[in-house]
């Protein structure tokens, strides 16, 4: 993975996302962007992750 972008619907989800997701990230850590987006395409979702990888 080269880069990933995370869209969260609420700032209060940041700590939980970091705690849950960090152990699964490869070394070296990829570039990352985290954005707060009040609504996603599916209103039932709280998190959307977009990742870019190279083979």
N, C-alpha and C positions, 0 to 999 in steps of 0.2 A: 504494500500500500504506500502510495506517495503522499496523498493528501486526503483529508476528509473534512466535511462540513456537517455540523450538527445544528438542527433547528429545534429549539425547545419552545413550548408554548407559554412557559412561566419561568421567571428567574429562580423561583424556589426549587426548581428541578435540577439546577446546576450541580449541587453537591452530590445528589443521588446519582446523577448521570456519571460524574467523574468517578465516584466510588465503584459503580457497577461496571463501567466500561474500561477503565485504565488497565486492569490486569490482562485484558485480551489484546492490547495493542502490541504490535511488533517492535523490536529494537532494530535500528534506531527509530525513535518515535517519528511518525510522519508529521508533516505540517498540518495544522488544524485551524478551523474557524468555527466559532460558536456564535449563533445568532438567536435572539429572542424574537419569535414570530407569533403574534397573538392567535393566529388561526392557520391551520394547515388544510390541504385539499380535502382530507377526511376529518371532520370535526371530532371524531372519536379518538384520534391519535394525539399523543402528547409529545412525541419525538419523531423526527425524520432525520435519517443519516444518508448522506451522499458521499461515496468514496471513489477515489481515482487510484487505479492500480496499474502497474506495468509488468509485463512478462519478460 
